Amino acid sequence: MKIHLWSIYYEPVPMGIGPVAAMLAKQLQARGDDVTVIASHPHYPSPAWGPSFRPRRRVRDGIDVVELPVFTGRSRGWQRMLGELSYGAGQTIAALAPFKADVVIATVPSLMVVPGASIYSHTRRVPWVVWLHDIVSGAAAATGLLGEGPALRTVRRIERFAFRDADRVVTISKAFEKQLIAAGVPAAKVEQIYGGASLSLGKPRSGPVAGHSVLVIGNIGLTQNLAELARAFQRSAPLRELGAELRVTGDGVAAPQVHEVAAGGAVTMLGVVSAERLAGELDGARIALVSQHPDVRDFNLPSKITTYMARGVPVFAVVNPGTEAAELVASSGAGWVADSRDLDGACRRLAGLLADDAELARASAAGLGFAAEHFQSAAVASRFGELLEETVGARGGARA
């Protein structure tokens, strides 16, 4: 098949959906498909690559990548919104260009991919598939980014249109699947496929990891509540007695607040690191941490969980116990869940786990086993490819 993957972020963007989109594109190409990626000029988590004024075409790992110009500012909410809108405008224009595809995968976020994908689908008479990583309206409501006014209502309308107009919706979360079906999206249209790990599977740990390093990777956004958790980490007497260190890779809009906390010691900010450095940090971590604000419900499933499990790092999730993140960590046996409403209690429990070699070994093996079955990139791409083939084959009939 000739597949278009439309994703606002793609390599060399090192975080979020950038590495995950690249993983899928490479694996689909490896199975014999012809993949073209239409992304934005790299600008996340910061516009380190400078401004962009015209489309650029590159070849990365044998894959044709078109980078559309976008507004690259991200320090303020209106700048981020302008960046999204400029990407959407570029995608809509690209939909009218003479690109040929059998099927389009539209990655959400950004929701601004939706108009162009729909236009392309209807004008070229080819199917399009929503690849849903976040329910954007849920994230916007939880963070207060858009308030409860017209902007949030517009986001919800675009989401409803996308789920109605697309031929299929692939979700990375079982909770998303349930929410969509409850909202009236036909069950036959929705398919849950976990996002693949952005790094290769690690090896089983042969023994306890030295030291008491706790690692956080990826996006440092508003929903992670990481600054407050870092404060609790630093004031925790049990963690202090162990000499525990919280190591943070990545960047994001909430990174400055975490930097302020890190000045007090026990928290080390590493910034954005290479894939090789990231693999080394994961392999040297005794426990990996995922955190969410207590008000966060199931509008996203942090992709860092899949990476932690794939490298065999035990997972400590400080989240709302009712979320799918909590359910995945607990049911897989890959780690433990602490209530994000009690950060001091979470840190006391974390200290106890850091000192329990037997529990750490058990969780590491369980996470690695679960990841081998569900998160291997080739297996994820195989399931995705089969769904795309089925969707293209069914396109001769009526749209769902």
C-alpha positions as CSV (number, residue, x, y, z in Angstrom):
1,M,0.0,0.0,0.0
2,K,0.9,3.6,-0.4
3,I,0.4,5.1,3.0
4,H,0.4,8.7,4.1
5,L,1.2,9.3,7.8
6,W,0.2,12.8,8.8
7,S,1.7,13.7,12.2
8,I,2.5,17.1,13.5
9,Y,5.6,15.7,15.2
10,Y,8.1,13.3,13.7
11,E,11.9,12.7,14.0
12,P,14.1,14.5,14.9
13,V,11.5,15.6,17.5
14,P,12.7,13.4,20.4
15,M,9.6,13.3,22.6
16,G,5.8,12.7,22.6
17,I,4.4,11.3,19.4
18,G,7.6,12.1,17.4
19,P,9.5,8.9,18.1
20,V,6.3,6.8,18.1
21,A,5.2,8.1,14.7
22,A,8.7,7.3,13.4
23,M,8.5,3.8,14.8
24,L,5.3,3.1,13.0
25,A,6.5,4.6,9.7
26,K,9.7,2.6,9.7
27,Q,8.0,-0.7,10.6
28,L,5.2,-0.2,8.0
29,Q,8.0,0.5,5.4
30,A,9.8,-2.6,6.6
31,R,6.8,-4.8,6.0
32,G,6.7,-3.7,2.3
33,D,4.5,-0.6,2.4
34,D,5.4,2.7,0.7
35,V,5.2,5.4,3.5
36,T,5.2,9.1,3.1
37,V,5.2,11.3,6.2
38,I,3.7,14.8,6.2
39,A,4.8,16.5,9.4
40,S,5.6,20.0,10.6
41,H,8.9,21.7,10.7
42,P,10.6,20.4,13.9
43,H,9.7,22.8,16.8
44,Y,9.0,20.7,19.9
45,P,9.6,20.9,22.8
46,S,11.3,24.2,21.8
47,P,12.0,25.8,18.4
48,A,15.7,24.6,18.5
49,W,15.7,24.1,14.8
50,G,14.8,27.8,14.1
51,P,11.9,29.2,12.1
52,S,10.5,27.7,8.9
53,F,9.1,29.5,5.9
54,R,8.7,26.9,3.2
55,P,8.0,23.2,2.9
56,R,11.0,20.9,2.9
57,R,11.4,17.4,1.7
58,R,13.8,15.0,3.2
59,V,14.5,11.3,3.1
60,R,14.9,9.7,6.6
61,D,15.7,6.0,6.8
62,G,14.3,5.5,3.3
63,I,11.0,7.3,4.1
64,D,9.9,10.5,2.3
65,V,9.3,13.2,4.9
66,V,7.6,16.5,4.0
67,E,8.0,19.1,6.7
68,L,5.5,21.9,6.5
69,P,6.3,25.4,7.8
70,V,4.7,26.4,11.1
71,F,4.7,29.2,13.6
72,T,7.3,27.9,16.1
73,G,6.7,29.8,19.3
74,R,5.5,27.8,22.3
75,S,6.1,29.9,25.4
76,R,2.5,31.2,25.6
77,G,-0.8,29.5,25.0
78,W,-1.7,31.7,22.0
79,Q,1.6,30.9,20.4
80,R,1.0,27.2,20.7
81,M,-2.5,27.7,19.3
82,L,-1.1,29.7,16.4
83,G,1.4,26.9,15.7
84,E,-1.4,24.3,15.6
85,L,-3.4,26.5,13.3
86,S,-0.5,27.1,10.9
87,Y,0.1,23.4,10.8
88,G,-3.5,22.7,10.0
89,A,-3.5,25.3,7.2
90,G,-0.4,23.6,5.7
91,Q,-2.0,20.2,5.9
92,T,-5.2,21.5,4.3
93,I,-3.1,22.9,1.4
94,A,-1.1,19.7,1.2
95,A,-4.4,17.8,0.8
96,L,-4.9,19.5,-2.5
97,A,-1.4,18.8,-3.8
98,P,-0.8,15.9,-6.1
99,F,0.3,13.4,-3.4
100,K,-1.0,9.9,-4.1
101,A,-2.0,7.5,-1.3
102,D,-4.2,4.4,-0.8
103,V,-4.9,5.4,2.8
104,V,-4.2,8.3,5.2
105,I,-3.3,8.0,8.9
106,A,-4.1,11.2,10.7
107,T,-2.4,11.4,14.0
108,V,-4.3,13.2,16.8
109,P,-3.0,15.4,18.4
110,S,-2.9,17.7,16.5
111,L,-6.7,18.0,15.8
112,M,-5.8,20.5,13.0
113,V,-4.9,17.5,10.9
114,V,-8.6,16.6,10.6
115,P,-9.8,19.1,7.9
116,G,-7.0,18.3,5.5
117,A,-7.4,14.5,6.0
118,S,-11.1,14.7,5.4
119,I,-10.7,16.9,2.3
120,Y,-8.0,14.5,0.9
121,S,-10.2,11.5,1.6
122,H,-13.3,12.9,-0.1
123,T,-11.5,14.4,-3.1
124,R,-9.3,11.4,-3.7
125,R,-11.9,8.8,-2.7
126,V,-9.5,7.0,-0.3
127,P,-10.1,6.0,3.3
128,W,-8.6,7.9,6.3
129,V,-7.9,6.6,9.8
130,V,-7.6,8.6,13.0
131,W,-4.7,7.5,15.1
132,L,-5.9,8.8,18.5
133,H,-3.2,9.4,21.2
134,D,-5.0,12.0,23.2
135,I,-8.6,13.2,23.6
136,V,-7.7,16.8,23.1
137,S,-10.8,18.3,24.6
138,G,-10.2,16.3,27.8
139,A,-6.7,17.6,28.1
140,A,-7.7,21.2,27.4
141,A,-10.5,21.0,30.0
142,A,-8.3,19.5,32.7
143,T,-5.5,22.0,32.2
144,G,-7.8,25.0,31.8
145,L,-5.9,25.9,28.6
146,L,-9.0,26.8,26.6
147,G,-11.4,27.6,29.5
148,E,-15.0,26.6,29.0
149,G,-15.8,29.0,26.2
150,P,-16.2,28.8,22.4
151,A,-12.6,27.5,21.8
152,L,-13.3,24.3,23.8
153,R,-16.6,23.8,22.2
154,T,-15.0,24.1,18.8
155,V,-12.4,21.5,19.7
156,R,-15.2,19.1,20.8
157,R,-17.0,19.7,17.5
158,I,-13.8,18.9,15.5
159,E,-13.4,15.7,17.5
160,R,-16.9,14.6,16.9
161,F,-16.6,15.3,13.2
162,A,-13.3,13.3,13.0
163,F,-14.8,10.2,14.7
164,R,-17.9,10.4,12.5
165,D,-16.1,11.1,9.2
166,A,-13.0,8.8,9.4
167,D,-13.3,5.3,8.1
168,R,-11.6,3.9,11.3
169,V,-10.4,5.2,14.6
170,V,-7.3,3.5,16.2
171,T,-6.9,4.3,19.9
172,I,-3.9,3.5,22.0
173,S,-6.1,3.1,25.0
174,K,-8.9,0.8,26.1
175,A,-10.4,3.7,28.0
176,F,-10.5,5.8,24.8
177,E,-12.2,2.9,23.0
178,K,-14.9,2.7,25.7
179,Q,-15.4,6.5,25.7
180,L,-15.9,6.6,21.9
181,I,-18.3,3.8,21.8
182,A,-20.3,5.4,24.7
183,A,-20.4,8.6,22.7
184,G,-22.0,6.8,19.8
185,V,-19.1,5.9,17.6
186,P,-19.9,2.4,16.1
187,A,-17.9,-0.3,17.8
188,A,-16.9,-1.8,14.5
189,K,-15.2,1.5,13.6
190,V,-12.9,1.6,16.7
191,E,-9.8,-0.5,17.2
192,Q,-7.5,-0.5,20.2
193,I,-3.8,-1.0,19.5
194,Y,-1.2,0.0,22.1
195,G,1.4,2.4,21.0
196,G,4.7,0.7,20.4
197,A,7.8,1.4,22.5
198,S,10.1,4.0,20.9
199,L,13.2,2.0,22.1
200,S,14.0,-1.7,21.5
201,L,13.3,-4.3,24.1
202,G,15.8,-4.4,27.0
203,K,17.3,-7.6,28.4
204,P,16.1,-9.2,31.7
205,R,18.0,-7.6,34.6
206,S,20.5,-10.1,36.0
207,G,20.5,-8.5,39.4
208,P,19.6,-5.4,41.4
209,V,20.5,-2.0,39.9
210,A,23.1,-0.2,42.1
211,G,22.1,3.1,43.7
212,H,18.7,4.6,44.2
213,S,18.0,6.4,41.0
214,V,14.4,7.2,40.1
215,L,13.9,8.3,36.4
216,V,11.3,10.4,34.6
217,I,11.4,10.7,30.9
218,G,9.5,12.6,28.1
219,N,7.3,15.6,28.0
220,I,7.1,17.8,31.1
221,G,3.6,19.2,30.6
222,L,0.9,20.8,32.7
223,T,-0.9,17.5,33.4
224,Q,2.1,15.7,34.9
225,N,2.1,17.7,38.2
226,L,5.8,16.9,38.2
227,A,7.0,20.1,40.1
228,E,4.8,19.3,43.1
229,L,5.9,15.7,43.1
230,A,9.5,16.8,42.9
231,R,8.9,19.0,46.0
232,A,7.5,16.0,47.9
233,F,10.5,13.9,46.8
234,Q,12.9,16.4,48.2
235,R,11.2,16.8,51.5
236,S,10.7,13.1,52.0
237,A,12.9,11.9,55.0
238,P,12.8,8.2,53.9
239,L,14.0,9.1,50.4
240,R,16.7,11.4,51.8
241,E,18.0,8.6,54.1
242,L,18.4,6.3,51.1
243,G,20.2,9.1,49.1
244,A,17.6,8.7,46.4
245,E,17.9,10.9,43.3
246,L,15.1,11.9,40.9
247,R,16.6,12.2,37.4
248,V,14.4,14.0,34.8
249,T,15.0,13.8,31.0
250,G,13.0,15.8,28.5
251,D,11.4,19.2,28.4
252,G,8.1,21.0,28.1
253,V,6.0,23.9,29.2
254,A,6.2,22.9,32.9
255,A,10.0,22.3,32.9
256,P,10.9,25.8,34.3
257,Q,8.9,25.0,37.5
258,V,10.7,21.7,37.9
259,H,14.0,23.5,37.4
260,E,13.2,25.7,40.3
261,V,12.6,22.7,42.5
262,A,15.8,21.0,41.3
263,A,17.8,23.9,42.8
264,G,17.1,22.4,46.2
265,G,19.1,19.2,45.5
266,A,18.0,15.5,45.0
267,V,16.5,16.4,41.6
268,T,18.7,16.4,38.5
269,M,17.4,17.9,35.2
270,L,19.1,16.3,32.2
271,G,17.1,18.0,29.5
272,V,16.5,16.4,26.1
273,V,19.0,13.5,25.6
274,S,19.9,11.3,22.7
275,A,18.3,7.9,22.2
276,E,21.6,6.2,23.3
277,R,21.8,8.3,26.5
278,L,18.1,7.7,27.2
279,A,18.6,3.9,26.9
280,G,21.5,4.2,29.3
281,E,19.5,6.2,31.8
282,L,16.7,3.7,31.7
283,D,19.0,0.7,32.2
284,G,20.6,2.5,35.2
285,A,17.4,3.4,36.9
286,R,16.1,1.4,39.8
287,I,12.5,2.6,39.3
288,A,10.9,4.7,36.6
289,L,8.2,7.3,37.5
290,V,5.0,8.4,35.7
291,S,2.9,11.1,37.3
292,Q,-0.3,12.8,36.5
293,H,-2.3,15.6,38.2
294,P,-5.1,14.3,40.5
295,D,-7.8,15.8,38.2
296,V,-6.5,13.9,35.1
297,R,-8.9,11.3,33.9
298,D,-8.6,9.1,30.8
299,F,-7.8,11.5,28.0
300,N,-4.3,10.2,27.5
301,L,-2.2,7.1,28.2
302,P,1.4,8.3,28.8
303,S,3.6,6.7,26.2
304,K,6.6,6.6,28.6
305,I,4.9,3.7,30.4
306,T,5.4,1.5,27.3
307,T,9.1,2.6,27.1
308,Y,9.7,1.8,30.8
309,M,8.2,-1.6,30.5
310,A,10.0,-2.4,27.2
311,R,13.4,-1.7,28.9
312,G,12.4,-3.8,32.0
313,V,12.4,-0.8,34.4
314,P,9.9,-1.2,37.3
315,V,7.2,1.5,37.1
316,F,5.9,3.6,39.9
317,A,2.7,5.4,38.8
318,V,1.6,8.4,40.9
319,V,-1.8,8.9,39.2
320,N,-5.5,8.9,39.8
321,P,-6.2,5.2,40.7
322,G,-9.2,5.2,38.4
323,T,-7.2,5.8,35.2
324,E,-6.1,3.4,32.6
325,A,-2.5,4.3,33.4
326,A,-3.1,2.9,36.9
327,E,-4.9,-0.2,35.6
328,L,-2.1,-1.0,33.0
329,V,0.7,-0.7,35.5
330,A,-1.1,-2.8,38.1
331,S,-2.7,-5.5,35.9
332,S,0.6,-6.1,34.0
333,G,2.5,-6.5,37.2
334,A,5.1,-4.0,35.9
335,G,4.9,-1.8,39.0
336,W,2.8,-0.1,41.6
337,V,0.2,2.7,41.8
338,A,0.1,5.5,44.4
339,D,-2.7,8.0,44.7
340,S,-1.7,11.4,43.2
341,R,-3.7,13.2,45.9
342,D,-1.2,12.1,48.5
343,L,2.3,12.9,47.3
344,D,4.0,12.5,50.7
345,G,2.5,9.1,51.1
346,A,3.5,8.2,47.6
347,C,7.1,9.1,48.4
348,R,7.1,7.0,51.5
349,R,6.0,4.0,49.5
350,L,8.5,4.8,46.8
351,A,11.3,4.7,49.4
352,G,10.1,1.3,50.6
353,L,10.1,-0.1,47.1
354,L,13.6,1.2,46.3
355,A,14.9,-0.9,49.1
356,D,13.1,-4.1,48.1
357,D,15.2,-6.0,45.6
358,A,12.8,-8.9,45.3
359,E,9.8,-6.7,44.4
360,L,11.9,-4.8,41.9
361,A,13.1,-7.9,40.2
362,R,9.5,-9.3,40.0
363,A,8.1,-6.1,38.5
364,S,11.0,-5.8,36.0
365,A,10.4,-9.3,34.6
366,A,6.6,-8.8,34.5
367,G,6.9,-5.5,32.6
368,L,9.4,-6.9,30.1
369,G,7.2,-9.9,29.5
370,F,4.1,-7.7,28.9
371,A,6.0,-5.4,26.6
372,A,7.3,-8.3,24.5
373,E,3.7,-9.4,23.8
374,H,2.1,-6.0,23.3
375,F,4.6,-3.2,22.6
376,Q,7.1,-4.6,20.2
377,S,7.2,-2.2,17.3
378,A,7.0,-4.9,14.6
379,A,3.9,-6.5,16.2
380,V,2.2,-3.1,16.6
381,A,2.9,-2.3,12.9
382,S,1.7,-5.7,11.8
383,R,-1.7,-5.2,13.6
384,F,-1.9,-1.6,12.2
385,G,-1.0,-2.8,8.7
386,E,-3.7,-5.5,8.8
387,L,-6.3,-2.9,9.8
388,L,-5.2,-0.6,7.0
389,E,-5.5,-3.4,4.4
390,E,-8.9,-4.2,5.7
391,T,-10.0,-0.6,5.6
392,V,-8.7,-0.1,2.0
393,G,-10.4,-3.4,1.0
394,A,-13.7,-2.3,2.4
395,R,-13.6,1.2,0.9
396,G,-15.6,0.1,-2.1
397,G,-18.7,-0.1,0.1
398,A,-20.5,2.5,1.9
399,R,-18.7,4.7,4.5
400,A,-19.3,3.7,8.1
